Amino acid sequence: MEIVIESYAAVGVSGSATSGVAQVWLPPGYTLTCGGAYDLGRGPANTLTSCYPIRNPQGDYNGWAAAGCEPFPLAVYAIGIKVTRGGMPVRVEQKVFCATSARVSEPGVSARLGAGWIGTGGGAQDNCAGAAGSNVLTASFPLIGPDGKICGWSVSGKDPQEEAQARVTAFVIGIRGADGIALDASIVLNSSMMTGFPSAMVKAPRGSAVVAGGGALRAAAGQGQMLSASCPVINGRDGRLTGWYAARKVMHAAPTGAITTYGVLLEAA
């Protein structure tokens, strides 16, 4: 029987990134695989402070939250999949692994995926001890194992002005098929040139219908870059996920940098 993986992106837009954390939830029947956010402000200060999975009242991770450090509109995305075999739904198991850093001025931490799970995406939550939203994300990206698969997620942050201390929490999402269905993931990536405002988009190869998640990697040394977008590319005609986009901004007087954007494709057997 034919096995079909259907992806879906729930999208929400907040009026102001500093009015609180923006949230969006998947509809019933979809398993959360990743999420993203895009700070829609066009000034030099629009950056993300958090972009991470959230639980519903039943304790299941099926939503996404994000926050920014300036009062700009913020788009947040929750990405999920639905698997069917011969038209009948197939259960997909999911588990979220997380790790939290010590409280320091430039926090960073990595969460590792458990054995037997297929990594699809991840996120970062800032827990700043200073002024609200003063610590921004500088990195949120997948860790790739020797087999070329996601084995964890790494995040870092920094207060761009006051050196306030903070903790950051890294999340990595793992899934696996049930009912005799085996899932596998492959990664596509694309890197930008060195610039003060690096951005890069990766597209799914022709014939690949599902982009389950993605992330952004700081490609230059140092903590001078701030994350402003890590989000799916959605076909405006049919709503399909066709790629992933990520962007950064470089702090004043910092060296230019580059960014690598990852897309995660899923297939079933």
N, C-alpha and C positions, 0 to 999 in steps of 0.2 A: 504494500500500500504506500501511496505517496506521502512523504513527510514534508510538511510546510511550516516554516518559521515566519511568523508575521510580526513585524516590529511596529511600535507606536510611540509617538512623542507627545506627551501632554505638555502644554505651554501655558505659562501664566506670566503676567506683566504687572509689576508693582508701580505705584505712582511715584514713590520715593524710596531709594535704597536705604536711607537712614530712618525711615518710619518703622522699622522692624524687619524681621527676617521674612523674605518672600518665599511662599511655599506653593507647590503644585502636587497633585495626587493622580496616580494612574487609575483608570476605571477597573472594575472587577474583571478578573480573568487574565490579567497581564502580570508577569513576573518582572520586577524591577531589575534591570541590568546595568544602568548607569544614569547619569544626569549631567546637567551643565548649566551655565549661566552666562549672560552677556550684559555688562554694564553699558547702558545705552547712551550715557553722557558723552559728549564730544570734547570735553576739556581735558587738560593734562592730569586731572586728579581722579578721573573715574576709574576705580580699581575695585577688585573683589576682596572681601575680607573672609568670606566663607562660601563653600559650595559643596554640599554633602548630602548623603541619604538620610531620610527620617522615617520613623515608625508611625504606624497608625495606632488608634486606641487598643487594638488587639495585639500589638507588639510586633507586627510584621513590617518590614521595610518595603514600602510601596509608594514613597513620595520623595521629593527632593526640595531642599531649601538652599537659599543663597542670600548674601548680604553684601552691601558695598559701603565704602567709606565717605561718599559724598551724596547729596540729595538729587540723584539722577534716577530716571526710570530704570528698572532692572527686569530683564527677561530671565525666567527660570524654566528648566526643562526636566521632566522625568521621563526616562526611556524604558520601555518594557517590551517583552516578547510574549507571544502566544504560540504554542506548538500544537499542531494537529497531525493525526495519522489517519488517512482515509476519511478525512472530515470530522473525526472524533478528537476531542481535546486530550492532550497528553500532559501529565503533571510534570512540572519543572521545579526541582528543589533549589533553594537559594540560601546562602549564608553570608553574612557580612562580618568581616574581621577588622578589628580596629586597634590602634595603639596611640598613646598620648605622650607628648614630650614633657620634659622638665620645664619649669617656668624660667625663661631666660629672655634676653633682649632680642635674640635672633633664633627663635625656636625652629626645630626641624625633627621629623620622625618618619619612620617607615612602618607600614603594616604589612604583614606577610600572609599570603594565602595558605590555607590548610591543604594537606595532601588530599588528592582525589577531587578537587574542585577546579572548575574552569574559570579563570579570571576574565571578567568582562569590562570592569570599570572601577572607578574609585572617586574619592573626594577628600575635602579638607575642611575642618571646622576650626576657626580661631576662637580662643578663649582668653581675651585680653584682660589684664588686671588694671589697665589704665583707663583713659577716656574711651567711651564707646566707639568702636570702629577705628581706633587709631593704629592697630596692627594690621597690615595688609598681607595678602598671599604673594609670595615670590615664586613659588613652584608648586605644581600638582601634576604628577606624571606617573605612568606605570613603570614598574620594575620588570625587566624582561629576563627570564631564566635561560639556561643553556639550550633548552629546546625551542627557544623563540616565542614562548608563551608568557603571558602575564603571571608573575609569581608574587606580586605585591604592589604597593602604592607608596610613593614618597611625597612628602609635602614640606614646605618651609614658609616662614613668614618673617616680617620685620616692621618695626615702627619707622616710617620714613623720616621722622623729625625728632621725636623726643626720647627714643630708646626705651620706651615703656616695655615692661616684661609681659610675656604671654606664654600660654601653652597652645600647641596646635595638636589636633587629633587627625590622624590619617585613617581612611576607610578604604577597604578593597572588597569588591563584591564577587562572590563565587557562585556559580550555578552548576547543576548537573542534571542530566535527563533521568527520567524514571520510566517504568513500564517498558523496559527493553530498548529505550531510545538513548543513543550515545551522542552527546554534543561535543563539538570541537570548535576552537576559535583560531583565527589567523589575524595577523596584524599588518596593516599598511601604514606608511608614514611619509611625511614630507617636511622639509626644513626650509626656513626662510633665509634670506641674506642678512648680513650684519647691518643693523640700522637702529635708530633711536626708538622706532615704533614697530618692532617686528611682528609679523603675522604670517600664518601659513594655513592652507586648507588642503585636506587630503580627500580624494574621491574614491568611492568604492569601484573596483574593477568592473568592467562590463560583464553582465551576467550575474553579479553578486547583488542580491536584493536587500540584504540586511546589514546595516552598520549598527552594532549593538552598543558601542560606547567609544570613548576616546579620552585623550588627555594631552597635557602640554608639558614640555620639558625645557628647563632653562639650559640653553646650549652654550652660554658663556660663563666664565668663572665669576664669582662674587655674588653679592646680594643686591645689586643695584637695579634689578628689574622687578616690575610689579605686574601681576596677572590681571587682565581686564576682560578676557573672554575665553571660555572653553565650552563649546556648544555644538549641537548637531546642525548639519545642513539639511534642510527639508525641502523636498520638491513641492513647489506651490500648486501644481496641478493635481497630484494624487496623494500628497502627504507622505510619500516614501522618504526614508532616511537615506541620503545619497553620499554623505561624507561628514567630516568634522572640521571645525574651524577653531583656532586659538590665536590669541593676540596678547601682547605685553606692551608696557610702557617703561621707559628708562627714567629713573630718578634724575633730578637736576645734578649736573656735573658728573654723572656716572658714565662709564664707557658704553659704547653701543653694544648691542647683543643680538642674538638670533633665537629662534624658537623652532622646536620640532613638534609637529602635530601628529597624533596617532589616531587611527581608526581601527575598530575591532569588528571583524566579520564573523558570523556564526554559521555553522552548518551542522546538519544532523545525519545520522546513519542508522 
